[in-house]
């Protein structure tokens, strides 16, 4: 009996190493068909799962309560499994070079507990070559086993989209690869147990690694183009959304929109590809240009918020701005690498007090990562500007009348310091009749309705 048949017959287990936004949904999906060991080094996370709580909100508490996943933080229990899936983050360092620490650490942990006859599949996004050149040597060193003889390795990049209830593990074609034909066949069959959309068998591990890293690089470049258009059209006093609606009527126009590009995928993965290219003597042009535009968008939004406030007769230093949404994307609690923090930091440089509202955000991570303690929407009043940065579904229920009640009703006057800011920003200080500054990055509200109701409205 081969490994696949043993797994299907529940004679062998699979393990999921890393139970975050990607790993946990995978573990839950497989547990419906086979025996799954869910491992994470974070004991508090494991305890939450054991208590039926889903801190990622990816599948919900009810699913966690009823899943048969055997959650553990005891690494020695990995010896119970023969098919291992590693799904840990691959962030970048402050110098924007790949940080392989999490995947190397997870690989060492697995290596210490690897048994003969096992298959190890990596899902973490990496540049081509990491699985074979970095991970395999670690596995061999820690286990004392020989790859290709005692154990085999594959790669299957994750494609789960956090917060997306439509594009899930089951509905997205899964790219799979293996170090040889036999491994590829086993990896493909195991994933076919849960992926209804089917699998694509890549020609090699490097092909699969490359396929993943360019998926997000392509999206990053397209959004960067939209952001650059937004900057240009803003200077022309043209509504970018209106332009995109008109262009979108053509059958082959790609429907992207401007916005903040953060998170642990699109805002990170392109740096993995450009890093490897630089090692080979090629300096990326298009990819890094797109990254620069997207990395600067938080500062751009903050600057335009200040300009709007100046035109609306607002004193900048000592003013208060409320920001709705701080996660890296809508309907998701993940705050890792969120570009909303760039807006906050830039506004604080101007001496602005920032209040953050986000019922979806993971409050513990928000404090640990950024020392931000969010407010409730009901607590927002007396502010000088409101920014809707992330279009959570909860925020789409908010009416303009609700927003109107948040502002400072006191009359503001232009000060000498405001004139200095205006001069440094190279803008003409024209007072806007509408003095309730509303920055609506993703167009939650109707622009015409907002302006007719006395809002100084701006969006990307």
N, C-alpha and C positions, 0 to 999 in steps of 0.2 A: 504494500500500500504506500503511495507517494504522500508527500507532505500536504498537498491540497486536499486529498481524500481524507486524511487524518484530521484536518481542520474542519472540514464539512461534517464529518462524523463525530465531531466534538471530542476527539481523542487527543488533540493538540490545541493549544490556545494561541491566540495572537496577542501581542502587547501593543499598547499605544503609549509612546513616551513623549510627554508634553501634552497637557490637557487644557489648552487655551482655546481661543476662538476657532482654531482649525482642528486641533486634535480631539477635543471633546465631542463635537458632532460626528467625527469619523468613528470614534469608539462607540457611541450610541447607535449609529447605523449598523455597524458590524454585529453588535450585541443582539440584534434582532434575529440573527442567523447562526452565529457561532459564539464560542466562549471567548470573552475579551477581558484582558487585564489592563486597567487604566492606571498608568504610573505618572506621578508628577512629584518633583522635589518639594513643592510648596505644600506643607502640611495643612495650612489653613484652607487652601483651595480644596484639598482632598476631603477635609472635614465638612466643608460646605456641600460638596457633591454627595457625601455619605448622608448628610442631613436633608437631601432632596432640594438643595438650593443651587440654582444655575447663575453664578455671578456674571457670566458672559451674556446671558439673555439670548443665547443663540438657539436653544431648543426649548427653554422654559422649565420651570420648577417641576411641573407635572410629569414631563418626560424623564427628568432626572430621578424623580421618586420611583418611577416604574421600570427604569432600565436595569438590565442584569449585569451591567459593567461592574467588574470587581475592582473598585478604586483602592489604590494603595500608594504610600510614599516609601515603602520598604523596597529598596532596589534589589535585594536578593531574591525577591519573588519573580523577578524577570527571568530567572532560570526555569520557571514553569512554562514559559512560552517558547515556541520554535519559529514564529513569524513575527518580526518586530517592525513597527512603523515609527519612525522618528519625526515628530512634528513640532519643532521648537523654533522660536523666532530667529531671524538673521538680520539684526539691525546694522547701522553704520556708526562709526566712532565720530567724535566731534570734528575730525578732519575729513569726514565723509569717505573714509575708506572702510571696507567690509569689516564687521566685527563678528568673527566666527566663534567667539567664546561660548555662546549657548550651545551651538551644534557640536563643538569639540567636547564640551563638558558632558553633554548627553551621550555622545559616542563613547567617552571613557567609562561612564556609568554602565552603559550597555555592555561594553567590552569586558568589564569585570565579571559580568554575569552571563556571558554568551556561552551557549552549549553547542556541541557538534550537531551538524545537520540543520542549522538555523538559516533563515533568510532575513536579511536586514534591508528594509526599504526606507530611504530618506525622502521626506516630503518638503523639507525646508528649502526656501529659494536661495540658490547659490549661483556663482558664476561657473561656467563649464570647467570641470576638472576637480572640483572640491570633493565630490564623492569618492573618486578613485585615488586622488593624490593626497588628500588630507584625512578623510574618514577611515578608509580601509587600513592604512598604517596604524592608526590609533586602535582600531578594533583588534588587529593582529597583536600589537604590543600588549594591550591590557588582558587579552584572553589567552595568549599563548597559542592560538589556533592559526591555521593558514587559510587565507581567503582563496576560494576556488577549489579547495580540498575539504576543509572542515566546515566552512560556511560560505554562503553566496550573498551577493549584494545587488540591489536594484535601486531605481530612482523613479518616483512618481510625484511630480510637482502638485502642490495643493492649488486648487482653483476656487475654494470656497470664498464667497464674498460676504464678509461680516455684515449683519443687519439686513441682508437680502433674503427675503422669504421665498423668492421665486427661483433664483439660481442657487441650488443646493448641491451637495455632494451627489445625490441621486440623479440630478437632472443635467449635470455638466459632463460632457465626454471627458474621460480620464486618460491622460497621457501616462503610459507605463513604459518602463525599460528594465533591462536586466543585463548582467555581465556576460551571460551566454543564453543560448536559445532555451534551454531547460528552465533557467531562472525566470526569463521573460514570460514563459508560458505559465508558470506557477503564479507569478505576480499578477499577470493579466486575469487569470481565473479567480484569484482571491478577490480582486477588486470588482470583478463582474458580479460577485454575490450581492453587492449593494448599489453599484452604479447602473441604474436603469438605462441611462443614455449610451452605455457601452464604453469601450476603451479604444484608445489608439496606441498601437504598439510601435514605439519609436525605434529607430535603427540602432541606437546606442544610448548609453547613459549620458554622454556629453550632449547629444542631440536633445534629449529630454530636458537637461539642465538649461540649455540655450533657449529652447522653446518657451520655457517659463519666464526667463528673465527678460525676453524681448516683448512678451505680452504686455507687461506693465510699462516698459520703456515706450512702446508705441502709444499707449494711452496717455502717458505723461507728455509726450511731444505734441499730441493733438490738443490736449488741454492747454498747453503752453501757447500754442498758436491762438487759441480762443482768448487767452488772457492778454496776449499782445494786441489782438484786435480790440479788446475792451479798452486798453490803455489808449490806443489810437483814436477810437471813436469817442471816448470821453473827452479828448482834446477838441474833437470836432463838434461836441455837443449833440452827438447822435446816440440814440438808445441801442445798445448792442443787441439786446434781446429782440428788438424789432427787426434789426438787420438779419439776425439768425433765423427768425421765423420766415422772412422773405426768401432767404437763400435756401432754406430747408424744403421749399416746394419743389426743388429740382431732385429728380430721382436718385442721383448718385452723390448728393451732398452729404458729407459725414456729420451726423448730428451730435456734436459735442458742445459743451457750454463752458464759459469761464467759471473759475472758482478756486478755492484754496485746495492745494494738493498735499495732504499729509498722510498720516497713517504709516503702517509698517510694510506696505507693498509698493504702491506707485511712487511714493516719495523717497523710497529707499533702493528698490531693485535696480534702477538705472545705474546707480553708483557701483554696483557689483560688476556690471558689464563693462563700464568705462575703466574700472580698476584693472580688470584682466587685460583690456585692450592696451592700457598704458604699459603693463608689464611686457607686452609683446612689441612695444615701440610705436603704438598708434595712439595719437591724441584725438579723442572724440570731439567732434564739432557740433553736430546737430543735437545729440543727446544731452551734452552738458549745457548747451545754449538753452534748451528747453528747461532743464533743471534750474538754471539761474533765474529765469523768468518766474517759474513757479515758487522757488524759494523766497523770492522778493515780494510776493503778493500780499503777505501780511502787513509789511511795512507800507506798501502802496495803499492798502485799505485804510490804515490808520492815518496816513497823511491826508487822504481825501476826506476822511471824517473830520479832521481838524479844519481843513479848508471850508467845509460846509458849515462848521460851527462858527468860524470867523465871519463868514458871510451872513450868518443868522444872528450876529451881534452877541456872540457868546464869549465870555471870559474863559480862556483856555486853562491857564494854571488854576488849579483848585476846582475845576469843573468835575462833573460826575457823568460817566458813560456806562450804560447797562448793555452787556453783551449777552444775547440769548443764543446758547449753543457753544460748547467748548470741545466736544468730541471731534475726532478727525473726519467723521462723516455722519449723515443722518441715521436716526433710529438704531444707534449702536452705542454701547457704553464705553468703548475703547478710546482712551485719550492719548495713546502713545503717538509721539511725533505729530501732534495736532498743530496746525499752522495758526489756529485761533490765538494761541499763546503769543505768537509774533505780533498780532494786533495789540494784545494786552500790554506787552513789553514796550512797544513803540509809543502807545498812548501814555503810559506811565513816565516815559522819558519827557513828555510834554508837561508833566505835572498833573495829569488827569487821574482821578480816582476811578477805578474800574470795578463794577459789580458784575458778577457772572451768574447766569441762571441756566441750569441744565439738569432737568429731572432724570435724563437718561444716563448721564455720565457716572462712571464708577467713582464715588466720592473718595474712597480710600486711595485709589491710584492718583486721583486729581490732587490730593494733598501731598502724597509721597513724591510725586513727580514735579509738581509746580508750586506747592504750598498755596493752593487756591481752595478757599472754603466757599462753596456756592450759596447764593441766596435763593429764596423762593420768589416766584413771580409776584406774589402779593406784597412782598416787601419793597418792590421797586417803586419809588416815588421821588419827586424832586430832582430828577436827572436832567441833564442838558442834551443828551443824545442817546438814541437807542440803536444798537446794531443787531440785526438778526443774521448771525453768521452760519448757523447750521439749520437746515429746514426739517427739524424733527416733526413727526405727525402731530405731536402735542401743540407745537407752535402754529401749525396751520389752522388750528381752531381759534386762535387769538384774533380778535377783531380790531380794526383801527381805533374804535372807541376805547378799547382796553388799553391800547398803546398810548392814546392821548392823555390818559389819566396818570401816566408815569412821569410826565415832564414837570420841570420847575416852572411855576407860573410867574415868578418874579421877573421884572424887566431887566435885561442885561444891556450893558453898554460897552462900546469898543474902548479898549484901553491901549496905552502906549505899547505894552508888551504884545498885544494882539497885532498891532501894526507891524511890529518887528517880525513876528511869525509870518505875517502875510508877505512882507518884503522878502524874507528868506525863502519863501515858497514860490516866489515869482508869480503871484496872483494879484489881480486888481481887487481891492477891498470894496466889493459891491454888496451892500446889505440886502439880504433876501427877505422879502415880505413874510415868507413862511419861516418861523423860527424854531419849529419843532423838528430837529434833525433826525431823520430816519434813514439808516443805512440798511438796505435789504439785499444782501449779497446774491441770493439765489432767486429773488423775485417771488417771495411768498405773497406779497400784497400787490394790488393793482396800482400801477404807477399813477394813472390819471386820477383815480379815486383818492389816493393819498395826497396828491398835490392840491386837489380841489378841497381837501379837508384841512388845509393849513400846514401840511408837512413839507419840510425841505428834504425831498426824497433823493436818494442816490443808490445806484446798484452797479454791479460789474457789467 
